[in-house]
Amino acid sequence: MSEEVMPEFHVQYERSLPMRRPEGFWPRVPRYSVRWGHPVPALVAEYFGLQGAALRGVQAREFTRLMREFLSVPVGPGAVEVMDTESDETGRPLTVVVAYWTSTAVHARWTFGSAWRKWWESRARLEDGVGYWRETVMSPYDRHETVYSRPNYRAGFGRTPGAQLVEITTNGYFGAARDRIPLSAIDDLTSPEGPKVRREDHGDPQGRRVATVVPHNFAIMRSGQFWHDSEPAQAQDYEESLRPKLDTGMAYLADHDDLGCVYLRQLTNLDDDFRSRRETSVLCGFQEYSGLEQWAEGHPTHAAIFEHAIRKGVEYGSRRDVVTWHEFFIVPGGNLFEYVNCARGTGLTSVEPFWVRG
């Protein structure tokens, strides 16, 4: 069956909460969302981090090789990507391998049956001189949303088997992302902890294995920018005009605990030969979704990003070849993030009142 005529699986509820979409609104430019041609009850994005190893050095390359080997099995993921950054939330170099499953059962078989588990649990991970972390994003389908500016490029869950991009109209207005989350029709998605992040010293995680349990309705987003194949004028506009606006907005979020940002990592995507692509990703976690919405609806650093993207979409129309996208999750309580020999302030290790053990 060709992609154009595949059935489209999606979940919707009869609303008890109003949509944010203004009456009579129609977006100025089209946007697209990931759908599957088969039921996908839950989604798993597993992030594996190597902290403190020289960027693209021997340890980083070996870590990436090993992870690819561990993941290349019949119960492995449907898609894998590799990214890195010179400075994570603690100021250390970071290499990230992310793997995507559309079945929690298959993911469980990989977790408990692959060679990775023995490697991960080995005492040697505490003696390698670097930090490792594993952040497991396990989300029911009705707690996620995705959006793409163009249909000609896919990343993340868009690369998994059976995925397709379909045109949507829930975009172009403040609150559209919330409207795209199916559960938002019947749930306000608030956190029992509220949006403001409270930092607390749980002790130095270096030399320890630390597990944190993610609280209910924690918000996790991977936001991507792809201009690898862009025509010169559009690539120049992105690098000189749009990217600085994105960087300014991300810096503002990372510096404001009142908006709920627990961690934010700006990453560069790598190809199979460990070379950087003209592609970046922002991976961030928010204690409550409302903080991110507050920034999106009312802060000039987001308005600058939003208005620039819309303006260029209108200007270039179907020729627009800089692709922006994101995948967003409001996870239920109980997701487990694990940190091995990591620095203070890594991920959830310094946030109250998350349960920490190890």
N, C-alpha and C positions, 0 to 999 in steps of 0.2 A: 504494500500500500504506500503510495507516495506521501510525502510530508504534507502536501497541500490538502489532502482529503482525509488526514488522520482524524479520528474522533478527539475531542478535547475534554479531558477530565478536569473538573474543578469542583470546589465545595462552596455552597452558598447557604445562608440562613435567612429566614424571614426576620426582618429587622425589628428589634425592640428599642434600639438606639438610633438616633438620626444620622444620616450621612453628613459629611462636611461639605460635600459638593454643592455649590450655589445653584439655585433653581435656574434652569435654562442655560447653564454653562456648557460650552463646548471647547475643547482644547485647541490652541492655535497650531500646534504641531503634534503629529502622532507619536505614540509611545507603545512599547511592546512588553509583554510579560511571558514568563516561562509557564508552559502547560505541558502535560504529558498525555499520550494517547492511551494510557492505561491508569487504573486507580493507583495512587501513591498515598497511602494513609499517613506516612511519616517520613521525615527527611533527616539525614545525619551528615553533618559536616565536621570532620575530625581534623583539628589543627595540631600539628606537631612542631615544636619550636626547639631550636638549638641556640642558646644564648651565650655570648662571650667568645665564640670562635672567630678567628680572622675572616673577614668577608671574602667568600669565594676561595678560601685557603684549603689546606689539606683536610682539616676536620670537617669543614662545611661540605666539601665535596663527598667525603666518605659518609657523612650523615645522610646526605641526599641519595647517594647510591644505595645505602642500606634500606632507607625508607621505600624507595622505588622497588627494591627487591622484595621486601616484606609485603608490599601492597600488590605485587604482580602475581596473584594467585586466583583460583576460580572464585573464591568468595571475597575477592578484593573489591575496591570501589569502582564506580562507573566513570570517574574522572579524577585526575590528580594534577595539581599545579604546584610550582615552586616559586618562592619570593624571598627577598631579603631586604635588609635596611642597615645602614651604618649605625643607627641609634634607635633603640626601642624605648619604652617608657622609663627605663632605668639608665639610658644613655649608653647601652652596650650594643655591639653588633648582633644581629639576629638573622637566622635563616629559618624559613617556615615552609613546611610541606603540608598542603591541605588535600584531603581526600573526601570524596562525596559518594554517599550511598543513598538509594531510594528505598531501601528495605532495612528495618531495624533487625530483622532476623538474620539477614546475610551479614550485616555489620557485627552482630553478636558472635556469629560463627567465626568471623575473622579475628575479633578481639580475643577470644578464648582458644582459638585453634591454630593461629598462625605463629610463625617463628618470632614475630615481633614481641610477643608477650614475654618470652624468656629473656630476650635482650633488654626490654624495658625494666623488668623486675630485678635484673642483675645488680649486685653490689657495685659492680664496676661503673655504673652510671653516676655514682657518688664520688668516683675517684678519677674521672676523666678530665677534671680541671675546667669543665664548662657546665652550664646549666641546661636542663632539658625541661620542656613542659608539653602537656597534652591537654587541650581544651576541646571537650566533646560537646558539640551543639546538636542535641537531639530534639527535634521539634515536630509535633503533630502538623499535618498539612495546613490546618485552619489557623495556624499561628505564624504564617510566613507570608511575605509578598516579595515580588521582584519587579523591576522596571528596567527597560533598555531604551536608549534614545534611537537606536537603529536596529533593523532586523538582520543585518548581514554579519554580525559577530556575536559569539556566545562565550561565556565564561561561567565558572562556578557550576551550579546545578544545571545551567543551560547546556552543558556538555555531556550530561548523563544520557544513557540510552533511552530513546523514546521521547526525549524533550523536544519541544518546538517553541517558537516565539509567535505569539498571536497579538494582533493589534488590540489595544484597550483605549478607553476614553476616561478612565479614572486617573487623570494626570493633569498637570498644569494649574492646580489650585492648592492652596495651603490646606492640609488635611487629607490630601489624596492618598498618601502612603497608608494612613490609618484606614481609609475606606477600602484599600486593596487587601487588607488582612481580613479574611472571612470572619474570624471570631469577633472582630470589632463590631459586628452587627448586634451582638448580644452581650458583650463584655467590654467594660471600659479600660481594661488592660493596665490597671494601676498596680503598683508594687506595695506590699505591706510595709516596706521600708521608706516609701516616699522617694522623691527625686534626689535630695541632697546626699552626697557621699560623705560618710564619716570615716576618716582614716584612723587606723589603730595599729599599733605595733604588736604583732603576734609573735615577735621574736625573729631572729635572722633565719631566713629559709635556707641559707647556704649550709651545706653539709647535711641537709635533711630532705626527706620526702614529705611533701605537704599536699594534702588533699583539701579542696574547698568545695562546698556544695552551693551551687548557684541558687539564689532566692527566687521565689515565684515572680514571674513576669519580668525577668531580666531581659533587656533588649540588646541584641547583637547584630551588627551590620558589617557587611563587607561591601565597600563601594569602589567601583573600578573605573579606570580611564584608559582608553585604548586609542592610540594615534599612530601605531606602528606603520600602517599602510596609507597614511593620509597624504594628500597632495601637499606640496611645500607651503602654500599660503595658509592652509588650514592648520598644518602642524605648527607653523610659526605663531599663528594666533593662539593656539592652545598653550604653547610653551612660554610665550611672552605675555599673554593677557589672561587666559583662563586659569592656568596652573597657579600663578601667584595668588589669585583670589581663593582658590581651593586651599592652598597652604595657609593663608591668613585665617580662613574659617576654621580649619582643623586646629590650628594653634589656639584659637579662642576657646573652642570646646574643651581641649585638653587642660586648659588653665582654669576652668570654672567648675568646681565641685558642685556648685548649686544647680548646675544643669544636669548633673547625674553621670558625667563621663568618668568611668572607673579607669579605663585604659584606652589608648589610641595609638596605633602603629601605622606609619606611612611606609609602604613596602613597594619595591620594584619587582616586577615579574621577570623571571628568567626563562630562557629557552632550554631545550634538551642538552645543549652544550655548555650550560652554565653562563651564558652571555645575557646581559641585560637587554630587555625589549623596551620599546617605547610604549610601555604599559605600566600602570601603577595601580595599587590597591590600598585602601584604607580599611583596617580592621579595628573595630572599636566596640566597647561594651558600655551600656548605660544602665544605671540602677533602675530607672523608670523611663518609659518612652516619652512622657510628657516633657521632660527636660530638653530632649532633642527637638521635639515639636515646637517648644517655646523659642528655641534658637531659629528654627526654620521659618516660623511665622513672623518674627519680629526683629531679628537682628540684621544690621546692614551688611555684615560679612556673608550671610547667606543670601541676602537680596542681590548682592553683586554677582555671586555664582549663578543663581537662578536666572537673572535677567540676561546675563551674557549668553548662557546656554540657549535660552529661548530665542534671543536675537539672532544668533548664528544659525539656529535651526530654520528660522524663517528666511534668512538671507540665502542660504545654500539649498534649502529644500531637499530634494532627493539626492543631491550631490554631497550632502553633509557626511563626512567620513570620519570625524572624531566621535567615537562611541563612548558614552558614559552609561553606567549601569549600577545597580546595586541589588543585593539580596538581604532581606531583613527578617529577623526572627524575634518573637516575644516568647521566650521559652518558659515552660512550666517549672516549678521548683523541683530540684533533684538532679539536674545536670551536674556532672562531676568534672572539675578542672583539677589537674594534678601538676605539681611542680617539683622538680628534682634538682637540688643544688643551685637554685636560682637566686638572683640578687634581691635585696629588699625592694619592695615596690612593684615586683613583677605581677602582672595580672590582678588576681583577686587576693593576693597574699597579705595585703595591708589594709583591707577594708573591713570595717565592722558593719553588721554583726554576722558576716558569713561564717559558717561553721568551718573551722580549720583543725586538722589533725595531722600528726606526723612528727 
